[in-house]
């Protein structure tokens, strides 16, 4: 029998209408900077990959990237609860080494890492060394006439690399390099160490240190002919990461805390973020020091270009090219009359005093 519903009062109708008219909760907004900073370690303070974060004590706090910069792609309105998950990442580099160093410090009230497969808490890291962008996994191949299995070996991981880093790894390799270039996760191109004191299903703190080597072109099974990204001060590298947070072995649902604003950053480097390779912090720069480099501009003419890299206020430069000639220019070019090995000396003066820097036989011409 049909049951008549009770008549609603006008007030209840108005209340119901008002509730229905309420907009959905908007996604959580994140105020991201124009670029994130990559700390430059001095050559005598390169971090040891041993799971001890003390080497990173010299890195200022404003280099750290925390959960406040991440959005949950599984629930756009969610806010991170530090009682459940709290992760902080720092990124570093060393001038002259094409490596990116990472310090991952994370707390969770429940770590999920008991299974030997991808069901694991994961730090998913994506790096595009030259920040050129574009798709780099077979699923997003531009030419769909190419079979996906073939594209895996021809394009996946070639110009940008994706690492699924297990946090932590138990009874399995430390990460999955998502592509055919499995050599990427081995020495000398990568190294890792972690420190923790908890079992699967328990809470606690994890410290993970590692470095990776970004490549502009990474070939399957052929590191010798692959092309490392040359890391240069003040250049930017495309980077993003996601923290995949599982909550038990019986469910495949997991949160996906993403640094990028686009979920497909995992396979398209267009959506990575700029990370700037910063100069040395002032505390690690000598206030006044002579330093220089050079380049042979034309070997047939024995033409050499010298570049001053001195620090501090310099009022005068004196170059001795090692062949009896000198120059007072800051960045001179010099043509040598004959072949040979040369000792080149730069003397500088300034308000802070004097400084000298020589290179012995670095300049060798034929």
Buried (B, 14 or more C-beta within 10 A) or exposed (E): EEEEEEEEEEEEEEEEEEEEEEEEEEBBEEEBEEEBBBBBBBEEEBBEBEBEBEBBEBBEEEBBBEBEBBBBBBEEEBEBEEEBBBBBBBBBBBBEBBBBBBBBBBBBBBBBBBBEEEBBBBBBBBBBBBBEBEBBBBEBBEEEEEEEEEBBBEBBBBBBBBBBBBBBBEEEEBBBBBBBBEBBBEEEBBBBBBBBEBEBEEEBBBBBBBBBBBBBBBBBEEBEEBBBBEBEEEBBBBBBBBBBBBBBEEEEEBBBBBBBBEBBBBBBBBBBBBBBBBEBBEEBEEEBBBBBEBEBEEEEEBBBBBEBEBBBEBEEBBBBBBBEEEBEEBEBBBEBEEEBEBBBBBBBBBEBEEBEBBBEEEBEBE
